[in-house]
Amino acid sequence: MSSFPSQAAEAAEQYLSAVSKVQDASLEAVATFTNNLPDAAKNVPALPANDFPTAEEVSAASFDFTEKVVANQKAYVTRFFAAATPAS
């Protein structure tokens, strides 16, 4: 067996660790910005009633779709390699 799986896992962990650090820094920056807004900026009048989705709804729908696409691709690749492997 090659060392590729362990090398790929290690690279993935390094990448995800770096992404987490950047995400944490961005969350801290947003929280600092929000906490330092003048009171006048916090009292902006509400927009008229609408039927727009919230940011959370859009995000959830996007991630639901992404999970389905990834699951579909994983199933396809599994079937592809099964089809491409000669019978013994």
N, C-alpha and C positions, 0 to 999 in steps of 0.2 A: 504494500500500500504506500502511496506517495505521501509526502509531508504536506501536500497542498491543503487538505482540510484544516490542519492545525495552523498553518500559516495564514490561511484565509480568515479563520476565526480570530486570530491575534490581530490581524489588520482591521477587521471589523470592529473589534473591541476598542482599538486605538482611535478609530474614526468616530465611533459613537461616544467615546469619552470626550473627544475634542468638541463634538457637536453639543454635548450636554453642557460643557463649560461655556460655550458661546451663548447657548440658550439661557443659562443662569445669569450671565452678564446682561443679556438683553432684558430679561425680566426685572432685574435690579434697576436698570436704567429707566424702564417704563414706570416702575413703582416710584422711583425718585422724582421723575418728571411730574407724575400725577399728584404726588403728595405736595409738590411745590407750586402747583397752579394757584394763581390768585383766586380769591373767593368769587370775584366777578366772573371768571371764566367757568367756574363750577355751576353757575346759575343761568346757563344758557337756556332759553325757552325750548320746550319740547317741540319736536316736529309734528306736523299734523298726523292724525291717525293714518296708518297705512298697513298694507299686508305684506311688507317686505320681510324676508326671513332675517333672523338675528345672525350675527357673526358666528355664534355657537352652532346654530342649525346648519349654516353653510359648511362650517368646518366638519361637523359630524357627518353630513352627507358626503363630503369629499373623501373623508377617511373610510367610510363604509364602502364607497365605490372602489377606492384604492385597494382595500383588503380583498374585495371580490376579484379585482383584476389580478392581484398577486396570486390568489388561490387558483384562479383559472390558469395562469401561466405555469404555476408549479405542477398542476395536474397535466397540462399539455406536455411539459418537458419530461415528466415521468413516463407518460405514454409514448412520447417520441423515442426516448432511449430504449424502452421495451420493444418498440417496433423496429428500431435500428440494430438491435442486438441479435446476431444470428442464433437460431435455435441450436441447442447442443445435441 
